[in-house]
């Protein structure tokens, strides 16, 4: 299988006449540049990513190497082919798609994007690193909202059981390290009560992977530009899906900016259900997983901040649930 994919990768490189190839991320065994001492980043991802030059233009080549992840490829292709027709305002925020192949017959499926070497990422997937102000954050959040169309274009919906199974299999054990058994049992009972709220929540197309690593920015005097990348996790889900990771990535860097983030969302989402689901996602999956990752990295400073976020989120989760139950009792 390895040799088959190596041949497919070489065919793409040769037929597309891509030169100055540089391995960016993916499984190292498929790095045809054979760069020494180059780390294999994001090993589990189904893509290989290279940088190169095509027709005197710097490009990014993104190749799918796992057939069982073809649905991821189709989601990303949908964003570039179909969503731009429905929401043309998005065009200025997406990288230019130069070419793509969408079948496994001759080659592995691939994308070729324009490479923006004068842009840089906003940070790591879990942490804001570049400094932005409230006005710039608002521009980014307003642009993210352009994804949120209500029509269903995918058969798969993100459902409650997806999160609850993650909790049972992984994050429950992590939360045991932070909360007492009594606190955890109470929290779990509220997770279960969230199911009915989740089921009735309206679903929209969501980007699905909003984080600083997937936002490229360019700041010049009096101007702020940005591009969004990586849409293979796009899904039809309640809108909280596109805000939780970005929120805690900002909180870990800048509490004041995170406070503005929440005030922006409060203006936009008056519905109590949204806030219950927002804190549900943070608590059942996002924050415990990040706590575990940072613990493994021995980043004690950020671990402390994540624990602080978990306690604050639990209080907010209960606060909105109480409001929800009180409003239902009045009906």
Secondary structure, 3 states (H helix, E strand, C coil): CHHHHHHHHHHHHHHCCCEEEEEEECCHHHCCCCCCCCCCCCCCCCEEEEEEEECCEEEEEEEECCHHHHHHHHHHHHHHHHHHHHCHHHHHHECCEEEEECCCCCCCCEEEEECCCCCEECEECCEECCCCCHHHHHHHHHHHHHHCCCCCCCCCECCHHHHHHHHHHHHHHHHCCCCCHHHHHHHHHHHHHHHHHHHHCCCEEECCCCCHHHEEEEEECCEEEEEECCCCCCEEECHHHHCHHHHHHHHCCCHHHHHHHHHHHHHHCCCHHHHHHHHHHHHHHHHHHHHHHHHHCCCHHHHHHHHHHHHHHHHHHHHHHHHHHHHHHCC
